[in-house]
């Protein structure tokens, strides 16, 4: 898979996956790919954002992935299944930074307008 130079990457804490988020100039526009670090399984695309996918962040236990995009949303995914768990809306700009806090119980996101939001990220 060819990946553009303007992509964000994140390794999961267990060393099993790499998440690759691409922006408007990359070939993975609007999609976050989960790649196996050992290369034994094909890339798992998460069709996450309608405009572009800017950033990805694994939860501390590696079981969930948060993504942020140019569509002003934050999305939470189950890493094992690739299923979307939550779509969090409310930002006024593209989401450019994500961090889990409190052992994965909370998620902090920042958008391009410097707006900070705190989300409940406890597993469902």
C-alpha positions as CSV (number, residue, x, y, z in Angstrom):
1,X,0.0,0.0,0.0
2,X,1.4,3.4,-0.9
3,X,1.1,6.0,1.8
4,X,1.4,9.7,1.2
5,X,4.0,11.7,3.0
6,X,1.5,13.7,5.0
7,X,0.2,10.9,7.2
8,X,0.0,10.5,10.9
9,X,1.0,7.1,12.4
10,X,0.5,5.6,15.8
11,X,1.7,2.3,17.3
12,X,-0.6,0.5,19.7
13,X,0.9,-0.1,23.2
14,X,1.0,-3.9,22.7
15,X,3.1,-3.6,19.5
16,X,0.6,-5.5,17.3
17,X,-0.7,-2.7,15.1
18,X,0.2,0.6,13.4
19,X,-2.7,3.0,12.7
20,X,-2.1,5.3,9.6
21,X,-4.3,8.3,9.2
22,X,-4.0,10.3,5.9
23,X,-5.0,13.8,5.1
24,X,-6.1,15.5,1.8
25,X,-2.8,15.1,0.1
26,X,-2.3,11.4,0.8
27,X,-3.7,8.3,-0.8
28,X,-5.6,7.2,2.3
29,X,-7.9,10.2,2.2
30,X,-10.6,9.9,4.9
31,X,-9.5,6.4,5.9
32,X,-7.5,5.1,8.8
33,X,-5.7,1.9,8.1
34,X,-4.8,-0.6,10.8
35,X,-1.6,-2.5,9.7
36,X,-0.3,-5.6,11.4
37,X,3.3,-5.0,12.7
38,X,4.2,-8.6,11.8
39,X,2.8,-8.3,8.3
40,X,0.8,-11.6,8.6
41,X,-2.7,-10.0,8.1
42,X,-3.9,-7.5,5.4
43,X,-4.4,-3.9,6.2
44,X,-7.8,-3.3,7.9
45,X,-9.4,0.0,6.5
46,X,-11.6,2.0,8.9
47,X,-13.7,4.3,6.7
48,X,-13.7,6.9,9.3
49,X,-14.0,10.5,8.1
50,X,-15.8,12.1,5.1
51,X,-13.2,14.7,4.4
52,X,-9.8,13.6,5.8
53,X,-8.5,11.6,8.7
54,X,-5.9,13.6,10.5
55,X,-4.9,11.7,13.7
56,X,-5.2,8.4,15.4
57,X,-4.6,7.4,19.1
58,X,-4.8,3.9,20.7
59,X,-6.3,3.5,24.1
60,X,-3.8,2.5,26.8
61,X,-4.9,-1.2,26.6
62,X,-4.7,-1.2,22.8
63,X,-8.3,-2.4,22.4
64,X,-9.8,0.9,21.1
65,X,-8.6,3.4,18.6
66,X,-9.7,7.0,18.5
67,X,-9.6,8.9,15.2
68,X,-10.0,12.6,14.4
69,X,-10.7,14.2,11.0
70,X,-11.5,17.2,8.9
71,X,-15.2,16.5,9.3
72,X,-15.0,17.8,12.9
73,X,-15.6,14.5,14.4
74,X,-13.9,12.1,16.8
75,X,-14.6,8.4,16.3
76,X,-13.9,5.4,18.6
77,X,-13.2,2.0,17.1
78,X,-12.9,-1.6,18.3
79,X,-9.5,-2.6,17.1
80,X,-10.2,-6.4,17.0
81,X,-13.4,-6.1,14.9
82,X,-12.9,-2.7,13.1
83,X,-16.4,-1.7,14.2
84,X,-17.2,1.9,15.0
85,X,-18.2,2.2,18.7
86,X,-18.9,6.0,18.9
87,X,-19.1,9.1,16.7
88,X,-18.4,12.2,18.8
89,X,-19.6,15.5,17.3
90,X,-19.3,19.0,18.5
91,X,-16.0,20.4,17.2
92,X,-16.1,23.5,14.9
93,X,-12.8,22.7,13.2
94,X,-10.9,19.6,12.0
95,X,-9.7,17.4,14.9
96,X,-5.9,17.6,14.9
97,X,-4.9,16.1,18.3
98,X,-6.2,13.2,20.5
99,X,-5.0,11.8,23.9
100,X,-6.6,9.2,26.2
101,X,-6.5,10.2,29.9
102,X,-7.4,8.5,33.2
103,X,-6.3,5.1,32.0
104,X,-8.5,5.2,28.9
105,X,-11.6,6.4,30.7
106,X,-11.5,9.9,29.1
107,X,-10.5,11.3,25.7
108,X,-9.2,14.8,25.0
109,X,-9.5,16.2,21.5
110,X,-8.3,19.5,20.0
111,X,-9.4,21.0,16.8
112,X,-7.9,23.5,14.3
113,X,-9.7,26.4,16.1
114,X,-7.8,25.4,19.4
115,X,-11.1,24.2,20.9
116,X,-10.5,21.5,23.5
117,X,-13.1,18.9,24.3
118,X,-13.2,16.2,26.9
119,X,-15.2,13.0,26.2
120,X,-16.3,10.0,28.2
121,X,-14.3,7.2,26.6
122,X,-15.2,4.3,28.9
123,X,-15.7,1.0,26.9
124,X,-19.4,0.3,26.2
